[in-house]
Amino acid sequence: MTVPPVRGPYLSVIVPSHDSARTLATCLDAIVRSDLPRDCWELIVVDDASADDSALIAAEYADTVISLPGNARGPAYARNRGFEVSRGEGVVFVNPDARVHSDTLRRIALVFAHEPDVSAVFGSYDTRSPAVGVVSTYRNLLHHYVHLQSAGDAETFWAVCGAVRREVFLEAGMYDEWRFARPQVEDMELGQRIRARGHKIVLHPEISVTNLTEWTFRDAIHSDLRDRGVPWMRLLMGQRASQDSDRIALKTVERTNTGFVWAALIFFLVATIAWDARWLIATAVSIQAILFVNRHLYSFFERERGLLFTVRAIPMHLVYYVVFGIAMAVGWCLHVLVGDSRPAPLVEAYAEVGLQTWPPVPTKQTAVAQRSPATTS
């Protein structure tokens, strides 16, 4: 289908980078090759204290490069600094390990131009990741499938390739650089605040990017536990404490899968300790239930990569829910024992006294929401 020319909103594409030299050139080259007319968008790269050549690579492609000195402060902080020098009516966030398609920016611009009720939009990974190995392929296909099944109205946001109208981003308070000093769930949390203010977020899987990340099994476990599961659970618990639990919830399928996997583990341990085969039957029943609940996902795996890959991916999927269950428990314990996550004590102290520095000290959402973006000629 031919998409009509876009005369709509001017976009600011912001790419945060920290030691991303391996994929950054591929990411930026794809952006500059977009079929959206070049005068409709600007490209801003924020180099977050990289020790590699990220800034030099960015200078070859970007209209603006911001180099942040000192220690890395995370993508939430970097994206906010990029926004402060941006001029677009729509702000597009792209991760440095994602390769946009030629029509990605055009599709985003069309949504903002023709769907005035949409305040934010995000896309999905495609199925063509160049990363090899079962772990990378499994994670990429799982993410693609989940987003494909969740198309339409969304309760969260995805900053790998997502866009927000400028005024909505300001109203929501921008990214929470106060709590998220590393890549975690800062985009999901932003989406929750956007939705809490009554704005509409949509997921369009046809707005797609290619995932350039190569995962090891250890990296995947570390990310799912430390950077996704635990922060997400703490966010969920904090929201329930504030009586706003309708905005973020664990999907029924996630709770069901986690319950079945942990039931299978417990039954197997009991069978091993008690040396009673009846518990092994219960284990088998639990595993059968997992396979049934996820039958459409596994069929998708088989269509995309074949039966052998699917057989190898199923154990990884079970491990994913084991880690998810651990993350829920750890997140709950941290919420009860420690409370909400907080920044480093020095950052908190500087922010409390209103110290003016460059780069600025990470600020609380209330302070961020009052800040107006700088403009450039």
C-alpha positions as CSV (number, residue, x, y, z in Angstrom):
1,M,0.0,0.0,0.0
2,T,1.3,3.4,-0.9
3,V,1.6,5.8,2.0
4,P,0.8,9.5,1.2
5,P,3.6,12.1,1.6
6,V,4.0,13.4,5.1
7,R,3.7,17.1,5.6
8,G,3.0,16.6,9.3
9,P,4.9,17.1,12.4
10,Y,8.6,17.7,12.5
11,L,10.4,14.9,14.4
12,S,13.4,14.9,16.7
13,V,15.1,11.6,16.7
14,I,17.1,11.1,19.9
15,V,19.6,8.2,20.2
16,P,21.3,7.7,23.7
17,S,24.7,6.0,23.4
18,H,27.1,4.5,26.0
19,D,30.0,2.5,24.6
20,S,27.9,1.6,21.6
21,A,30.5,1.9,18.9
22,R,29.9,-1.7,17.7
23,T,26.3,-1.0,16.5
24,L,26.0,2.8,16.5
25,A,27.1,3.3,12.9
26,T,24.6,0.8,11.7
27,C,21.9,2.4,13.7
28,L,22.6,6.0,12.6
29,D,23.2,5.0,8.9
30,A,19.8,3.4,8.8
31,I,18.2,6.5,10.3
32,V,19.7,8.8,7.7
33,R,18.6,6.5,5.0
34,S,14.9,6.9,6.1
35,D,12.5,7.8,3.3
36,L,10.9,10.5,5.3
37,P,12.2,13.8,3.7
38,R,15.3,15.0,5.5
39,D,13.9,18.4,6.3
40,C,11.1,16.8,8.3
41,W,13.4,15.5,11.1
42,E,16.6,16.1,13.0
43,L,19.0,13.6,14.5
44,I,20.4,14.1,18.0
45,V,22.9,11.7,19.6
46,V,23.7,11.9,23.3
47,D,27.0,10.2,24.2
48,D,26.7,9.2,27.8
49,A,30.4,9.2,29.0
50,S,31.5,6.6,26.5
51,A,35.0,5.2,26.6
52,D,35.0,4.1,23.0
53,D,34.6,6.1,19.7
54,S,30.8,6.5,20.0
55,A,31.0,10.4,19.9
56,L,33.2,10.3,16.8
57,I,30.9,8.0,15.0
58,A,27.9,10.1,16.0
59,A,29.5,13.2,14.5
60,E,29.5,11.6,11.1
61,Y,25.7,11.3,11.0
62,A,24.0,13.5,13.6
63,D,22.8,17.1,13.4
64,T,23.7,17.5,17.1
65,V,26.0,15.5,19.4
66,I,25.9,16.0,23.1
67,S,28.9,14.5,25.0
68,L,28.2,14.0,28.7
69,P,31.4,13.9,30.8
70,G,32.1,12.0,34.0
71,N,30.3,8.8,34.8
72,A,27.5,7.3,32.8
73,R,24.0,8.2,34.1
74,G,21.9,6.0,32.0
75,P,19.6,6.3,29.0
76,A,16.8,8.1,30.9
77,Y,19.1,10.9,31.7
78,A,20.7,11.0,28.3
79,R,17.3,11.0,26.5
80,N,16.2,14.0,28.7
81,R,19.3,15.9,27.8
82,G,18.7,15.3,24.1
83,F,15.1,16.4,24.5
84,E,16.2,19.7,26.0
85,V,17.9,20.8,22.7
86,S,15.3,19.3,20.4
87,R,12.8,21.2,18.3
88,G,10.4,18.6,17.0
89,E,6.7,18.4,17.7
90,G,7.2,14.7,18.0
91,V,10.2,13.1,19.8
92,V,11.3,9.8,18.5
93,F,13.6,7.6,20.7
94,V,15.7,5.0,19.1
95,N,18.2,2.7,20.9
96,P,21.8,2.5,19.5
97,D,21.4,-1.3,19.0
98,A,18.3,-1.0,16.8
99,R,18.3,-0.6,13.0
100,V,15.2,1.2,11.8
101,H,13.5,0.3,8.5
102,S,13.4,2.9,5.7
103,D,9.8,3.6,6.5
104,T,9.9,3.6,10.3
105,L,10.1,7.4,10.7
106,R,7.5,7.9,8.0
107,R,5.0,5.6,9.7
108,I,5.5,7.4,13.0
109,A,5.0,10.8,11.4
110,L,1.8,9.5,9.7
111,V,0.4,8.3,13.1
112,F,1.0,11.8,14.6
113,A,-0.3,13.6,11.5
114,H,-3.5,11.5,11.0
115,E,-4.4,10.3,14.5
116,P,-4.6,13.4,16.7
117,D,-5.9,11.3,19.7
118,V,-2.7,9.3,19.8
119,S,-0.1,10.8,22.2
120,A,2.6,8.2,21.9
121,V,3.3,5.3,19.6
122,F,5.9,2.5,19.6
123,G,6.7,-0.4,17.4
124,S,8.4,-3.8,17.6
125,Y,11.4,-5.8,16.6
126,D,11.2,-7.6,13.3
127,T,12.2,-11.3,12.9
128,R,15.4,-10.6,11.0
129,S,18.0,-10.1,13.7
130,P,21.5,-10.7,12.5
131,A,22.5,-12.1,15.9
132,V,23.2,-15.8,15.8
133,G,22.6,-18.3,18.6
134,V,19.6,-19.8,20.3
135,V,19.5,-17.2,23.1
136,S,19.5,-14.1,20.8
137,T,17.1,-15.6,18.4
138,Y,14.7,-16.8,21.1
139,R,14.6,-13.4,22.8
140,N,14.1,-11.5,19.6
141,L,11.3,-13.8,18.4
142,L,9.6,-13.8,21.8
143,H,9.6,-10.0,21.9
144,H,8.3,-9.8,18.3
145,Y,5.5,-12.3,19.2
146,V,4.4,-10.5,22.4
147,H,4.2,-7.1,20.6
148,L,2.4,-8.7,17.7
149,Q,-0.2,-10.1,20.0
150,S,-0.5,-6.8,22.0
151,A,-1.1,-4.5,19.0
152,G,-3.4,-1.6,19.6
153,D,-4.0,0.4,22.8
154,A,-1.1,0.0,25.2
155,E,-0.5,0.7,28.9
156,T,3.3,1.1,28.6
157,F,5.9,2.6,26.3
158,W,8.9,1.1,24.5
159,A,11.9,3.4,24.0
160,V,13.8,1.1,21.6
161,C,11.7,2.6,18.9
162,G,8.9,4.8,20.3
163,A,7.7,8.4,19.9
164,V,5.8,10.9,22.1
165,R,4.3,14.2,21.3
166,R,6.4,17.0,22.7
167,E,3.8,18.5,25.0
168,V,2.8,15.1,26.4
169,F,6.4,14.2,27.2
170,L,6.7,17.5,29.1
171,E,3.4,17.0,30.9
172,A,4.3,13.5,32.0
173,G,7.6,14.8,33.5
174,M,10.0,13.3,30.9
175,Y,12.0,10.1,31.8
176,D,12.6,9.4,35.5
177,E,16.3,10.0,35.6
178,W,16.1,10.1,39.4
179,R,15.4,6.4,39.9
180,F,16.8,4.9,36.8
181,A,20.5,5.4,36.5
182,R,21.0,2.4,34.2
183,P,18.9,0.8,31.4
184,Q,15.9,-0.7,33.2
185,V,12.2,-0.1,32.9
186,E,12.4,3.7,32.6
187,D,10.3,3.5,29.3
188,M,7.6,1.4,30.8
189,E,7.4,3.7,33.8
190,L,7.1,6.7,31.5
191,G,4.3,5.0,29.6
192,Q,2.5,4.5,32.9
193,R,2.6,8.2,33.7
194,I,1.5,9.1,30.2
195,R,-1.5,6.8,30.6
196,A,-2.3,8.0,34.1
197,R,-2.8,11.5,32.6
198,G,-5.4,10.2,30.2
199,H,-3.3,10.1,27.1
200,K,-3.5,7.3,24.5
201,I,-0.5,5.1,23.6
202,V,-0.7,2.7,20.7
203,L,1.5,-0.2,19.6
204,H,1.9,-0.6,15.9
205,P,4.0,-3.7,15.1
206,E,4.4,-2.5,11.5
207,I,6.7,0.3,12.9
208,S,9.5,-2.1,13.1
209,V,13.3,-2.2,13.8
210,T,15.9,-4.9,13.5
211,N,17.5,-5.9,16.8
212,L,21.3,-5.8,16.7
213,T,21.9,-7.1,20.2
214,E,23.8,-10.4,20.7
215,W,22.7,-12.1,23.9
216,T,24.6,-14.7,26.0
217,F,22.6,-16.9,28.4
218,R,24.3,-15.1,31.4
219,D,23.5,-11.7,30.0
220,A,19.9,-12.7,29.5
221,I,19.5,-13.9,33.0
222,H,21.2,-10.8,34.4
223,S,19.0,-8.5,32.4
224,D,15.7,-10.2,33.2
225,L,16.5,-10.3,36.9
226,R,18.3,-7.0,37.7
227,D,17.2,-4.7,34.9
228,R,13.7,-5.8,34.1
229,G,12.0,-8.1,36.6
230,V,13.0,-6.7,39.9
231,P,12.6,-3.0,39.0
232,W,9.2,-3.8,37.4
233,M,8.0,-5.6,40.5
234,R,9.1,-2.7,42.7
235,L,7.3,-0.3,40.4
236,L,4.2,-2.4,40.6
237,M,4.3,-2.7,44.4
238,G,4.9,1.1,44.7
239,Q,1.9,1.7,42.5
240,R,-0.4,-0.5,44.5
241,A,0.8,1.3,47.6
242,S,-0.3,4.5,46.0
243,Q,-3.7,3.0,45.1
244,D,-3.1,3.3,41.4
245,S,-2.8,-0.4,40.6
246,D,-4.9,-0.3,37.5
247,R,-2.2,1.2,35.4
248,I,0.4,-1.5,35.6
249,A,-0.6,-5.2,36.0
250,L,0.9,-8.5,35.4
251,K,-0.9,-10.2,32.5
252,T,-2.8,-13.3,33.3
253,V,-0.7,-15.4,31.0
254,E,2.5,-14.2,32.8
255,R,1.1,-15.2,36.2
256,T,-0.2,-18.5,34.8
257,N,3.1,-19.5,33.2
258,T,5.1,-18.5,36.3
259,G,2.8,-20.5,38.5
260,F,2.9,-23.6,36.4
261,V,6.8,-23.5,36.1
262,W,7.3,-23.1,39.8
263,A,4.7,-25.8,40.5
264,A,6.7,-28.2,38.3
265,L,9.9,-27.3,40.1
266,I,8.4,-27.8,43.5
267,F,6.7,-31.1,42.5
268,F,10.1,-32.3,41.1
269,L,12.0,-31.4,44.2
270,V,9.4,-33.2,46.4
271,A,9.6,-36.3,44.1
272,T,13.4,-36.3,44.5
273,I,13.4,-35.9,48.2
274,A,10.5,-38.2,48.9
275,W,11.4,-40.7,46.2
276,D,7.7,-40.8,45.2
277,A,6.8,-41.2,41.6
278,R,3.4,-39.7,42.1
279,W,5.0,-36.3,42.4
280,L,6.7,-36.8,39.0
281,I,3.2,-37.3,37.5
282,A,2.3,-33.9,39.0
283,T,5.5,-32.4,37.5
284,A,4.6,-33.8,34.1
285,V,1.0,-32.4,34.3
286,S,2.4,-29.0,35.1
287,I,4.8,-29.1,32.1
288,Q,1.9,-30.2,29.9
289,A,-0.1,-27.3,31.1
290,I,2.8,-24.9,30.2
291,L,3.0,-26.4,26.7
292,F,-0.7,-26.0,26.2
293,V,-0.9,-22.4,27.4
294,N,2.1,-21.4,25.2
295,R,1.1,-23.6,22.2
296,H,0.6,-20.6,19.9
297,L,4.0,-19.1,20.8
298,Y,5.7,-22.4,20.1
299,S,3.9,-22.8,16.8
300,F,5.2,-19.3,15.9
301,F,8.7,-20.4,16.8
302,E,8.4,-23.5,14.6
303,R,7.1,-21.4,11.6
304,E,9.9,-19.0,11.9
305,R,12.9,-21.2,12.7
306,G,11.8,-24.8,12.6
307,L,11.2,-27.7,15.0
308,L,14.8,-28.1,16.2
309,F,15.0,-24.4,17.3
310,T,11.6,-24.7,19.0
311,V,12.7,-27.7,21.0
312,R,15.8,-25.8,22.1
313,A,13.9,-22.6,22.9
314,I,11.3,-24.3,25.2
315,P,13.7,-24.9,28.1
316,M,14.9,-21.2,27.7
317,H,11.2,-20.2,28.0
318,L,10.8,-22.2,31.2
319,V,14.0,-20.6,32.6
320,Y,12.6,-17.2,31.8
321,Y,9.6,-17.8,34.0
322,V,11.8,-19.2,36.8
323,V,13.8,-16.0,36.7
324,F,10.5,-14.0,36.5
325,G,9.3,-15.7,39.7
326,I,12.6,-15.0,41.5
327,A,12.3,-11.3,40.4
328,M,8.8,-11.0,41.7
329,A,10.0,-12.3,45.1
330,V,13.1,-10.2,45.3
331,G,11.2,-7.1,44.1
332,W,8.5,-7.6,46.7
333,C,11.1,-8.1,49.5
334,L,13.0,-4.9,48.4
335,H,9.8,-3.0,48.4
336,V,8.9,-4.1,51.9
337,L,12.3,-3.8,53.4
338,V,13.8,-0.9,51.5
339,G,11.0,0.9,49.9
340,D,11.2,2.8,46.6
341,S,14.4,2.8,44.7
342,R,16.5,5.9,45.2
343,P,19.5,7.5,43.4
344,A,23.1,7.6,44.9
345,P,23.2,9.6,48.1
346,L,25.5,12.3,46.6
347,V,23.1,12.8,43.7
348,E,20.2,13.0,46.1
349,A,22.0,15.5,48.3
350,Y,23.0,17.8,45.4
351,A,19.4,17.7,44.0
352,E,17.9,18.6,47.4
353,V,20.0,21.8,47.6
354,G,19.3,22.7,44.0
355,L,23.0,22.6,42.9
356,Q,23.4,24.0,39.4
357,T,25.9,22.0,37.4
358,W,26.6,20.9,33.8
359,P,25.6,18.2,33.2
360,P,22.8,18.8,35.6
361,V,22.3,16.6,38.6
362,P,19.5,14.0,38.1
363,T,16.3,15.6,39.3
364,K,13.0,14.3,40.7
365,Q,10.0,14.1,38.4
366,T,8.4,17.2,39.9
367,A,11.4,19.3,39.1
368,V,11.8,17.7,35.7
369,A,8.2,18.4,34.8
370,Q,8.7,22.2,35.4
371,R,11.8,22.4,33.2
372,S,11.3,23.9,29.7
373,P,13.4,22.5,26.8
374,A,16.0,24.7,25.3
375,T,15.6,25.8,21.7
376,T,18.1,26.1,19.0
377,S,18.1,28.1,15.9
